[in-house]
Amino acid sequence: MSLIYLEDNFITRGQSMSIIDHYKSNLNSVYNHNLTYPLPINFDKCSNSLIQTITNKITDKCKIFDNNIEIENLEIVKWPFNSRLNYHIDDDLEDVFAAILYLNDNVLGGQTAFDTFQINPKIGRLLIFSNRHYKHSVRRVKFNSRYTLAAWYVKTREGGL
């Protein structure tokens, strides 16, 4: 299935700020990955009820498009000044969707770009897309830092978790 779905006001400004605060209070778990700074979230063991609730809400939205999926990876990602990601197609053959929840919009640049259009960061904006069907990139962050809650979904494994 190939899909690009966009929804504004998926979460509130306050919820976005709370997720960024969670990121900032867990800097000891952040690592450097190609100029970005992800904070991995173990969804099954996440003690932050807001992140669990929002992730469940994102998953429910994704299951409208394909009910046989489960979350594979979840991260809060800081994209600092001058970071970017070149055009690519995610090559994990198990991937079904990527979901990007934008947590701030006081940033210049940092758009998620596809071949013919781009999505601007906006607080509470949710983007779901078939990440192995669409070539995509992140444009260079030119001012401030871009924060996202990013989730990757795969087909449900036989026999469950």
Legacy VTK file of the C-alpha trace (Angstrom):
# vtk DataFile Version 3.0
C-alpha trace
ASCII
DATASET POLYDATA
POINTS 161 float
0.000 0.000 0.000
1.254 3.484 -0.751
0.001 6.247 1.505
0.675 9.844 2.460
-1.651 11.160 5.176
-1.498 14.534 6.923
-3.490 15.746 9.927
-3.128 19.037 11.773
-3.902 19.570 15.468
-3.309 15.904 16.293
-1.992 16.967 19.709
-1.977 20.274 21.576
0.858 22.757 21.985
1.047 21.803 25.677
1.375 18.111 24.854
4.113 18.920 22.328
6.030 20.943 24.919
5.672 18.116 27.457
7.240 15.639 25.017
10.122 18.053 24.330
10.556 18.466 28.112
10.702 14.662 28.433
13.443 14.644 25.796
15.420 17.349 27.613
15.114 15.563 30.949
16.549 12.353 29.434
19.608 13.713 27.641
21.747 10.962 29.182
19.957 8.477 26.858
20.310 10.563 23.681
22.882 9.525 21.085
24.390 11.116 17.977
23.142 9.628 14.719
24.105 11.365 11.456
23.855 14.867 12.983
20.536 14.145 14.686
20.020 13.301 18.337
17.383 10.614 18.871
16.043 9.562 22.243
14.898 5.939 21.843
11.625 5.134 23.596
10.969 1.551 24.626
7.224 1.711 24.146
6.524 -1.422 26.193
8.439 0.011 29.161
7.754 3.724 28.733
6.814 5.289 32.064
5.602 8.526 30.461
1.826 8.144 30.211
1.477 11.081 27.797
3.908 9.507 25.321
2.107 6.159 25.681
-1.288 7.791 25.091
-0.119 9.771 22.054
1.700 6.773 20.583
-1.453 4.675 20.983
-3.409 7.436 19.238
-0.890 7.456 16.347
-1.033 3.663 16.133
-4.841 3.729 16.060
-4.684 6.232 13.187
-2.185 4.030 11.295
-4.399 0.974 11.827
-7.170 2.690 9.876
-4.960 2.164 6.822
-3.595 -1.279 7.750
-4.871 -3.087 10.830
-2.077 -5.703 10.793
0.775 -3.490 11.994
2.759 -2.951 15.157
5.269 -0.387 16.289
8.865 -1.336 15.565
10.741 1.762 16.651
9.861 4.954 18.512
12.094 7.996 19.060
11.945 11.626 20.034
14.400 13.230 17.618
16.187 16.547 17.875
17.312 17.911 14.509
19.744 20.708 15.465
20.851 23.676 13.380
22.395 22.594 10.068
21.173 18.977 10.249
19.427 17.357 7.294
18.755 13.983 5.722
19.259 13.321 2.012
16.577 11.802 -0.206
16.161 8.094 0.429
13.681 5.258 0.568
13.717 3.270 3.791
15.022 -0.107 2.750
13.700 -2.224 5.596
11.433 -4.629 3.713
9.264 -5.061 6.791
8.405 -1.352 7.088
4.814 -0.415 6.359
4.551 3.182 7.590
6.557 5.937 9.179
4.709 8.418 11.364
6.197 11.820 12.133
4.594 14.028 14.769
6.016 17.550 14.661
6.573 18.974 18.141
7.641 22.532 17.302
7.420 25.063 14.517
9.791 27.784 15.736
12.297 26.472 13.209
13.392 27.589 9.765
13.825 24.720 7.316
13.453 21.131 8.495
10.635 20.300 6.072
9.909 16.693 5.210
10.297 16.700 1.434
8.930 14.304 -1.152
9.578 14.408 -4.905
6.948 17.028 -5.714
6.037 18.705 -2.407
7.163 19.259 1.161
5.562 19.292 4.612
6.439 22.172 6.927
6.950 21.506 10.630
3.904 22.641 12.598
3.151 21.896 16.236
0.777 18.944 16.475
0.957 18.031 12.767
0.971 14.291 12.069
2.425 12.845 8.867
1.993 9.152 8.068
3.506 7.756 4.888
4.673 4.563 3.213
8.356 5.043 3.861
9.593 2.360 1.504
7.396 3.551 -1.370
8.121 7.269 -1.326
11.502 8.918 -1.674
11.751 11.455 1.153
14.223 13.732 2.904
14.529 16.302 5.665
15.557 19.745 4.443
18.423 21.487 6.201
17.460 23.081 9.532
18.499 26.717 9.154
17.397 28.143 12.511
16.734 26.656 15.936
16.143 22.889 16.321
13.372 20.709 14.951
11.776 18.175 17.327
9.686 15.203 16.239
8.185 12.078 17.703
8.959 9.467 15.048
7.517 5.966 14.834
8.085 3.150 12.371
5.538 0.387 11.876
5.924 -3.141 10.509
3.510 -5.953 9.738
2.317 -7.797 12.839
4.523 -10.810 13.436
2.953 -14.258 13.396
1.963 -15.332 16.874
2.061 -11.795 18.270
4.734 -10.324 20.497
LINES 1 162
161 0 1 2 3 4 5 6 7 8 9 10 11 12 13 14 15 16 17 18 19 20 21 22 23 24 25 26 27 28 29 30 31 32 33 34 35 36 37 38 39 40 41 42 43 44 45 46 47 48 49 50 51 52 53 54 55 56 57 58 59 60 61 62 63 64 65 66 67 68 69 70 71 72 73 74 75 76 77 78 79 80 81 82 83 84 85 86 87 88 89 90 91 92 93 94 95 96 97 98 99 100 101 102 103 104 105 106 107 108 109 110 111 112 113 114 115 116 117 118 119 120 121 122 123 124 125 126 127 128 129 130 131 132 133 134 135 136 137 138 139 140 141 142 143 144 145 146 147 148 149 150 151 152 153 154 155 156 157 158 159 160
